[in-house]
Amino acid sequence: MITLTAGEIALLVGGELLCDRDLLISKAPVFDSRLATPGCFFLALKGENADGHEFAAEAYRNGAMFSLTSKRIDGPCIVVKDVLEALSILAAFVRKRLDKLVVIGITGSQGKTSTKDLLTHMLGAVGPTVAPTGSFNNDLGLPITLLQCDDRTRFCVLEMGARHMGDIARLCEIAKPNIGVVLTVGTAHIGEFGSREVIAQTKGELIASLDKDGIAILGTYDEFTPKMASLHQGQVILFGEKADIQVRAADVEMREGRPHFDLVTPAGRDAVGMRAVGAHQVANALAVAAVGTALALPLELIASSLSTAEIPTKRYNFFVFLGK
């Protein structure tokens, strides 16, 4: 995180400052009091089963400089009306300050986390890269991930999930992505959305958020995603397995459950032998290759990174743990 004082943070979020205004914050905030370390601050969130305000003292003992709260507590704090809203305001400010940072937003009904892992592996070979651990893709996880960036960070990879229309648009207002990746439109959460058409509209919010200098990267695995090109006035890169696609896989084979294929891009053709298991990883790898193509990375680097990346076999969802 870029270094800010408690006074600057209070001014940015419109909070009541109840601590030393000169306290220096150099680390992203935490919402688990056990993870607090010197240089961070604590988010006192109210959950269904616990109230983070009850763990602010423990966070302070573990090194948190102050707590961001929605009420006064017995300890250093900044009091705001809504902790999550204040967090978003702070993250949006930091994003604006880091104008050289390249932010890649990823959404889709399936494959977000695997694609994020593959992409992080590739970009990490190019420069300092920040990405969430697990599926940290909502109003809490995205701002915290963005706040981990500083002046040295070159790339930030963000997953963007949604339960309702407008969710992704709100996340994009914070993150201002330079590159937007839509993997596929499926039936996940169709109970909340009502139809695949509405799901497509929601995923399309990522593409609609891009400015004309941004790059849209779209899968061709369903009838909805390629049509999102109409939402963007700038560059569009399609990926898939059809012969007329800019970034595609040719001669796909499965060996011991792992995909092997020739990666074909406008820069040429190179072999990829993935360590990740499952035929579905081909689409995820092509999305990553399309990002590499958008960033003008060498084809050899893209192919080698896809061949060496390890994808965790177990997934852990993030829940809001407030204290112990």
N, C-alpha and C positions, 0 to 999 in steps of 0.2 A: 504494500500500500504506500502511496505517496505520504510523506510526513505532514501531518496537520496538528494544530493545537486543539485542545478541548474548546477553547474560545471560538476558534474558527468553525469547528463542527457545530457548536451550539448556534452560531449565527447562520450557518448554511441551512440547518434543519428547523430554525425558528423555535429552539428549545430554551427552557429555563436553566441557566448554568448554575449548578450547585456543587462546584468543585473548582480547583485551581485552573484558571483559564490558560495557564502556560504549560499544562501537562501535554507531553508530546505523544502522539499516536503514530506508530510506524508499522503496525500490523493490522490485518483485517480483523473485524469483530468475530466473536464466537457467541453461540447461543447455548453451549453446554459449559457450565461453570467449571467442569473438570478439565477443560481444554484451554482455559485462560492461561496466558503467559505474559510476562512483562512487555509492554508496548502495544497491547491490544485493548479493546473495550468490550464490555459484555452487553448482549441484547437481552433485556428482561422481557421475554415473551410470555404471554398467557396462553397455555395450552388447555386441552380438555381436562387433563388429569393433574396438572401442576401449574404453578404460577412462578415464572422466572424471577420475580421480585424476591421470592423467598431464598434464592440462591445467589443473590448479588454479593453478599458478604463472602461467600466461599470463592466466588470469582475474583473478588478483590484480594483475598488471601493468596490466591494462586498467581497473582500478578496483574490482573486487569486494572487499568488506570482509573476507569470509572464505569458506570453502567448507564445505558440508554434505557430510560424507564418511562412509564405512562403515569407514574405517581411518585411523590416524594418518598425517599427511603432514608434509612439511617446509614448514610455513607455517601461517597462522592458520586454524583449522577448528573445527567442532563435529562430534564423531564420534557416529554413531547406528548402530543395528543395521541399519536399512533406510531408505535415503534417501527413497524414494517414500512410505513409510508416514509418515515424519516430515513430509514436505511436506503430506500430507493432514491430519495433525493440526494443523499450523499454519494451513492454509486454513480448517479447520472453526472454529478459534478466532477468526480474523478475521471469518468470516461471522457468528458469534454476536455479536461486538462491534458489527457494523454492522446493528443491529436495524431501522433505517429503510430499508435497502436493499431494493429489489424485485428478486427473482431470477426470471427466466423460463427454465425448462428446456424444451428442444426435442428431441424424438426422433421417429423414423420411419424406415422403410426407404428412402425417397427424400425429397429436398427439404430436408434439415436446413440445409445451408449457405446455399442461396438464401433460405430463409425467415429465417435469422439475419441475412443481409445486408439484406433488406427491413425487418425489424423494427428493426435498429440504426439504419437511416436514419430511420425514423419516430420512435423514442424519442429520438434525438439532437436532434430539434427541440423536445423537451419538457424535457430536462435531461441532465446529464452521464451518459453511457452507456458501459459497458465491454462489449466483446464480443471473442471470439477472432478472429484472422486465419486464414482457411482453415478446415480441419476439425480443430480442436484440441479433441477431444471425449473424451479418455480420462483414465486415472488420472494422467497427467502434465499434459496440457493444461488440464483443468478446474481443478485447484488453482492453477496458475500464473495463469490468467485471473482467478479469484476474488481472488487476492492483488494484482491490479492495482487493486482497488477501495479507496477511502478514504472519509473522512467526507463528501466532497463528491459522491460518486457516487450517483446516484438509481436507475439501472437497471443490472442485469448480465444479459446474455443468454448462456446456456450451451447448447452442443450436448452431447447425451449419446448416445454410441455404445455398442454392446455386441457382444461375441463369444460371451458365455455368460450364462446366467441368473444373476442377482445382480449383474451389472456395473452396471446403472443404479441399482439400489437402493443400492449402495455409493457411487456418485457423489452420489445424493440425500442420503445421510447427511452428506456434506460441505457440499453447496450449500444444503440446506433451501429448495427453490424455493417461491415464493409462487404462481406460475402454472405449470402443466404443460401443454405442447402435444404432442399425438401426431398426426402428420400422416397416416400410413398404415402398414398392415402388409402388407409384400410378401414377396418371396422372397429378398431379399439375405441372404447368409450362411446360407442354409437348410442348407448342408452342415454347419455347426457346430451348428445348433439342431435339425435333424432334421425340423421341421414348422412350418407357419405358426402353428399353435396355440401352440407353444412360443415363437415369435417374439412373438406377441401377449402372452403372459404376461410376457415380458421387457420389452416396451415399456410394459406396464401398471404396471410397478414405479414409473414416474414418477408416475402418477396415484395409486397406493396410498400414496405418500410424502407427499402433500399433507395438511395438517391441515384441520380443518373450515372455516377461514377462507380456505383456498386456493381457486383457481379452476382447473377442468379444462377444457381446450379440445381438442375432439376432431373429427377429420375424419370424413366420411361417405362415403369413397371405397372402403371395403371392409367386409366383414361383421363384422370383429373390433373395430375401433377404437370405434365408437359404444357397444358393450357395456361398454367400460371405465368408463362412467358409474356402474356398480354398485360400483366400487372406491372411490368418493368420496362423502362425506356432505355436501359443500358444493355450491357453484354449479358448474354445467356449461353450457358454451356449445358448440353444434355449429356446424360450418361445412361448406358444400358448395354444390351447385347445384340441390337440390330445393326445391320451393316452400314447404315447411313448415319449413325450416331457419332458425335465428335469424340467422345471418350467411351470406348467399348471394350468388351472382352471377347476374344476369339479363341477357338479351339479349347473350350473349357473341358477339363477332365477332373475327376475326383479320385484322389489317391489316398487310401486309408482315411477317408472322410474329409480330406483337406483339398481345397480347390487349387488347381493349377491352370493357368491360362496365359495367353499372350495379351498384354495390355497395349491397346492401339489408341494413340492420341495424334493430334496434328503434328507433334514432334517426331513421330515414328512408332516403332513397335519394340517391345521388350518383354521378356518372360517373367512371370510372377509365379512363385510357389509358396502359398500361404501356410503359416503354422496354425492359423485359426481353423476350427472345425466347422463344417457345415456349408452346403451350397449357397445358403443365403448370404454368406460373407462376400460373395463375388460382388453383389450390388453395393455393399458397404465399402468395399475396396475401390470400386469405380467412382463412388462419390468422393472419396479421398483423393483419387487420382485427378478428378476434375478440379478439386481445390488446388492441387499442385500445379495443374495446367494453368489455372487462373493466375497463380502467383509466379508463373514462368520458371518453375523449378525444373532442373534437368530431369529428363525422363528416367535416366539411370538411377537417380536418387529416389524418385517416386517408386519405381519397381522394386528396388532393393529394400526400401522401408516397408513396403507391403509384404515382402517375403520374410522379413525378420521380426515383425511385430508379434507380440504375444497378447492374446485376448484372455482375460480371466475367465475361468469356466463357471465361477459362481458370481452372482450378482447380489448386491446388498442395497436395499432401498434406504434412503435417509429419512429418519423420523425426527421430530423435534424433541430431543431429550433436554429437559430443563433441570439441571442439577443431577443428582444421583438417582 
